[in-house]
Amino acid sequence: MKNITGNVDVARIEEAIHMLNSNVEQERIKSFVAILEAIKQDPGQESLLVQLRDAFQNLGITQGAVLTYASSIYDLIVDDPFGENEPDSDDN
């Protein structure tokens, strides 16, 4: 997993929380927003990013709403989307 804790922008996290709470049924995203709140308090805690990714995976169809209203957190929930950090198979 890439280390992106240095890229956590607390202002963007706050904005994402506000947008999600304003536009998505809160019961569906309660645990996801709780983790965002924890990241806002401790942005350097990488284990929270892992929890956020897991919570995002468990949102089901609500993932679309999260990405629509809180697109600023995309980098926090996607780890190596293009497989750039996979080992090179030509190194035999």
C-alpha positions in Angstrom: 0.0 0.0 0.0 1.3 3.4 -0.9 1.9 5.9 1.9 -0.4 8.8 1.3 -0.9 10.1 4.8 1.2 13.2 3.9 -1.5 14.0 1.3 -4.4 14.1 3.7 -6.0 17.6 3.5 -8.1 18.2 6.6 -10.1 21.0 4.9 -11.1 18.6 2.1 -12.0 15.9 4.6 -14.3 18.5 6.4 -15.9 19.4 3.1 -16.4 15.8 2.2 -18.1 15.1 5.5 -20.4 18.1 5.1 -21.3 17.1 1.5 -22.0 13.5 2.5 -24.1 14.5 5.5 -26.1 17.0 3.4 -26.7 14.7 0.4 -26.6 11.1 1.3 -28.9 9.1 3.7 -26.9 9.3 6.9 -27.7 5.8 8.1 -26.1 4.3 4.9 -22.8 6.2 5.5 -22.6 6.4 9.3 -19.5 4.2 9.7 -17.8 5.8 6.7 -18.3 9.3 8.0 -17.1 8.2 11.5 -13.8 7.1 10.0 -13.5 10.4 8.0 -14.0 12.2 11.3 -11.2 10.1 12.9 -8.9 10.9 9.9 -9.7 14.6 10.4 -8.5 14.3 14.0 -5.4 12.3 13.2 -4.6 12.6 9.5 -1.2 10.8 9.8 -2.7 7.5 11.0 -2.4 5.1 8.1 -4.5 2.4 9.8 -7.5 4.8 9.5 -7.0 5.0 5.7 -7.1 1.2 5.6 -10.4 1.3 7.6 -11.7 3.9 5.2 -11.0 1.8 2.2 -12.7 -1.2 3.8 -15.7 0.9 4.8 -15.9 2.2 1.2 -15.9 -1.4 -0.1 -18.8 -2.2 2.2 -21.0 0.7 1.0 -22.3 -1.2 -2.0 -24.3 0.9 -4.3 -23.8 3.9 -2.0 -20.2 4.1 -3.3 -21.5 6.1 -6.3 -23.0 8.7 -4.0 -19.9 9.0 -2.0 -17.8 9.5 -5.1 -20.3 12.0 -6.4 -20.6 14.2 -3.3 -17.1 13.7 -1.9 -14.9 13.2 -4.9 -12.1 15.0 -3.1 -11.4 11.8 -1.0 -10.9 9.6 -4.0 -7.1 9.3 -3.4 -7.8 8.1 0.1 -10.0 5.2 -0.8 -8.3 3.9 -3.9 -4.9 2.2 -3.5 -3.0 1.8 -6.7 -6.0 1.8 -9.1 -3.8 1.3 -12.2 -1.5 -1.4 -10.8 1.5 0.8 -11.0 3.1 -0.7 -7.8 2.8 -4.3 -8.9 6.1 -6.2 -9.1 7.5 -6.3 -12.6 7.1 -9.8 -14.0 10.0 -9.3 -16.4 12.6 -9.4 -13.5 13.2 -13.1 -13.8 
